[in-house]
Structures are given as C-alpha cells and as structure tokens.
Amino acid sequence: MGDAHIMSSIATPLRDDAFDISDAEKIELIQGYFEKIMHTLGLDLTDDSLRGTPKRVAKLYVNELFKGLNEKNKPSMSTFENKYQYKEMLVEKDITLYSNCEHHFLPIVGKAHVAYIPNGKVIGLSKINRIVDYFARRPQVQERLALQILNELKLALNTEHVAVFIDAEHMCVSSRGASDQSSSTVTVEYSGKFKEEKTRNEFLAYINNKLK
C-alpha cells in the first residue's frame, strides 16, 4: 500500500482482542513505547520538560484522541417520538470536528454538517454533535468517517433520509508531502430523499447560507 490513500472497510479495523486489556494497562504500555521513540530520536528524557511527555502522550491517546475506538464511550442515542409532527429537514451545521489520519497519525480538523428528515423519531441536537465526535475520535479516513456517521444516524432514527457533509484540513497534506496549507478535503454521503436533486440542493443551500 505504501503512501496510497486507502479505506479498507466502513468499520474501523480492530483486532478481536482490542479490549482484552484495560485503559490503564494501555496507558502504561504506550508510555513505554513512546519513551523508546523519544529515546531513538535522541531526546534526553531526564530533562524536566520531557520527563513526563511519554505518560502525557499515552493518556492523550487512550482518553482523548482515540477514545472513540472503545464502544463504552459511545454516546447514548436516545430518541423521542415526533410529537410535533415535524416532517421537514433538520440540519445541524458547523459541528467542530477533530480527528487523526490513520495513515500518518496527524490531525484532521474541520466541520461536519448533518441533516435528516424525521420518520416518527427525533433526536436531541447535542446527540448529533456527540456522535460526530465519537466516530472522529479514532484513527480515521474521512470517507469512512462520513459513512459511519450516516449509518449510525440511519439506525438510531429509523430513517433512510440522512446527509453528512464534512469539510476538513489534513495535517498530513499541509505539514508533510505536498505541504499545501490552503487545501481542504470534502466528503459527502447521502441516503434516501437526499439522493434527490431538490432535497440535496436544499441541504447544500442551508449549510452555505444561501437559502432565501
């Protein structure tokens, strides 16, 4: 594969024994591995500024950056009966997104815009933000991230009518390789009515503030 940009599956590739050890054990192991990386790079781990870095990085990986790997951190997707009989599009836009590229473990930073058309159920607005963050907090490919968010909302809301639009900057593009600091990557997934041109254009107009 080399430097090829590849998404091997919609599901995040995880071993069957991924959670056989506790988070505390993972932190201890990663701390040791990162000490070796720093030592190999020639850094002096007795320096006051660097001494605590391996443990800080290990805790960051397990408790923050990659906490979305563990299903125990998945937000509850409680839904409510659509008592208002709201049948139009609901759009949650400009959701801040932080993730990490699975090819170089460098940051992906951007915005997600999510929409759905209710089919008897609605969901609290903050739950949409939380589900975006949950799937972002793992080593990712942006195409997979869009699909994972879309499929989770389809399942939770029992509706086919979902759209996910992600616009993000990749540090693996801006800080290495091409070193292009002005580009961003857009991935879009539509299902149900959002595959129809009229509905899709309405969604795009909402997120671009062009609807009159």
C-alpha positions in Angstrom: 0.0 0.0 0.0 2.8 2.4 0.8 1.6 6.0 0.8 -1.7 5.1 -1.0 -4.8 6.7 0.4 -7.0 3.6 1.1 -10.1 2.9 3.1 -10.2 -0.9 3.6 -13.7 -1.1 5.1 -16.6 1.0 6.6 -15.9 -0.5 10.0 -12.7 0.7 11.8 -10.2 -2.1 11.5 -9.9 -3.6 15.0 -8.5 -6.9 16.3 -10.8 -9.2 18.2 -8.7 -8.8 21.3 -8.7 -4.9 21.1 -10.2 -4.5 24.5 -8.8 -7.5 26.4 -6.7 -5.1 28.5 -7.8 -2.1 30.4 -7.3 1.5 29.5 -4.9 1.8 32.5 -2.8 -1.1 31.1 -2.8 0.5 27.6 -1.6 3.8 29.0 1.3 2.0 30.8 2.3 0.1 27.6 2.0 3.2 25.3 4.1 5.2 27.8 6.9 2.6 27.5 6.6 2.5 23.7 6.8 6.3 23.4 9.7 6.5 25.7 11.6 4.3 23.2 10.5 6.5 20.3 11.8 9.6 22.1 15.0 7.9 23.1 15.5 6.7 19.5 15.1 10.3 18.3 17.9 11.3 20.6 15.9 13.2 23.2 17.0 13.5 26.8 14.3 12.0 28.9 15.9 13.2 32.1 15.2 16.8 31.1 12.4 18.4 33.2 10.4 19.4 30.1 10.5 15.9 28.6 10.3 13.6 31.6 6.5 13.5 31.7 5.9 13.5 28.0 5.5 9.7 27.4 2.8 9.4 30.0 1.1 12.6 28.8 1.0 11.2 25.3 -0.2 7.8 26.4 -3.1 9.3 28.4 -3.9 11.6 25.4 -4.1 8.7 23.0 -6.3 6.5 25.2 -8.5 9.0 27.0 -8.9 11.7 24.3 -7.7 11.4 20.8 -8.7 7.7 20.3 -11.4 7.2 22.9 -13.9 6.6 20.0 -12.3 3.2 19.4 -13.9 1.9 22.6 -17.7 1.3 22.3 -18.1 2.0 26.0 -17.5 5.7 25.1 -20.3 5.7 22.5 -22.9 8.3 23.4 -26.4 7.1 24.1 -28.7 7.6 21.1 -32.0 8.2 22.9 -34.7 9.2 20.5 -38.1 10.8 21.1 -41.5 10.4 19.5 -42.0 13.1 16.9 -45.0 14.6 18.7 -44.7 17.9 16.9 -45.2 16.0 13.6 -42.2 17.8 12.2 -41.7 16.4 8.7 -39.2 18.8 7.1 -35.4 18.7 7.0 -33.4 19.2 10.3 -29.9 20.5 9.8 -27.1 20.6 12.4 -24.3 22.6 10.8 -20.8 23.7 11.6 -20.1 20.8 14.0 -16.4 21.1 15.0 -14.5 18.0 14.1 -11.2 16.8 15.4 -9.8 13.5 14.2 -6.5 11.9 13.2 -5.4 10.4 9.9 -4.9 6.7 10.2 -2.0 6.8 7.7 0.3 9.2 9.5 -1.5 9.8 12.8 -1.6 13.6 12.1 -4.6 15.8 12.9 -7.7 16.3 10.7 -9.6 19.4 11.7 -12.8 20.7 10.1 -16.5 21.0 10.2 -19.3 18.5 9.8 -22.9 19.3 8.6 -25.5 16.7 9.3 -29.2 16.6 8.2 -32.1 14.2 8.5 -35.8 14.1 7.7 -37.7 12.5 10.6 -39.6 9.3 10.2 -41.5 9.1 13.5 -38.5 9.8 15.7 -36.3 12.8 16.5 -33.1 13.1 18.4 -31.7 15.7 20.8 -29.5 18.1 18.8 -26.4 17.6 21.1 -26.5 13.9 20.3 -25.7 14.6 16.7 -22.6 16.6 17.8 -21.6 13.8 20.1 -22.0 11.0 17.5 -19.8 13.0 15.1 -17.2 13.4 17.8 -17.4 9.7 18.8 -16.5 8.5 15.3 -13.9 11.2 14.8 -12.0 10.2 17.9 -10.2 7.3 16.3 -7.6 6.9 13.6 -9.7 7.8 10.5 -10.1 8.1 6.8 -12.5 11.0 6.0 -14.6 8.9 3.6 -15.1 6.3 6.4 -16.0 8.9 8.9 -18.8 10.3 6.8 -20.2 6.8 6.2 -20.0 5.8 9.9 -21.9 8.9 11.0 -24.5 8.4 8.3 -25.1 4.8 9.1 -25.3 5.4 12.8 -28.0 8.1 12.4 -30.0 6.0 10.0 -30.0 3.2 12.5 -30.8 5.3 15.5 -33.6 7.4 13.8 -35.0 4.5 11.7 -34.9 6.7 8.7 -33.2 6.4 5.3 -33.2 10.2 4.9 -29.8 11.3 6.2 -27.0 13.5 4.8 -23.4 14.1 6.0 -21.1 16.7 4.6 -17.5 17.0 6.0 -15.0 19.7 5.1 -11.6 19.3 6.8 -8.0 20.1 6.6 -5.4 17.3 6.9 -2.1 17.9 8.5 -0.6 15.0 6.5 -1.2 17.3 3.5 -0.3 20.6 4.9 2.7 19.7 7.1 4.4 17.0 5.0 4.5 15.7 1.5 2.8 18.3 -0.7 2.9 20.9 2.2 -0.2 22.5 0.8 -1.6 24.7 3.5 -4.6 26.1 1.6 -6.5 23.0 0.6 -9.2 21.1 2.3 -11.0 17.8 1.7 -14.8 17.4 1.3 -16.6 14.1 1.7 -20.4 13.8 1.3 -22.7 10.9 1.9 -26.4 11.0 1.0 -29.2 8.4 1.6 -32.9 8.3 1.0 -34.5 11.6 -0.2 -31.1 13.3 -0.1 -30.2 11.5 -3.3 -32.9 13.5 -5.0 -31.6 16.8 -6.5 -34.2 19.1 -5.0 -33.6 17.8 -1.4 -29.9 17.7 -1.8 -29.7 21.3 -3.2 -31.9 22.5 -0.3 -29.4 20.9 2.2 -26.4 22.5 0.5 -28.1 25.8 0.4 -28.7 25.6 4.2 -25.1 24.9 5.0 -23.9 27.6 2.7 -26.4 30.2 4.0 -27.8 30.7 0.5 -31.4 29.8 1.1 -33.8 32.8 0.8 
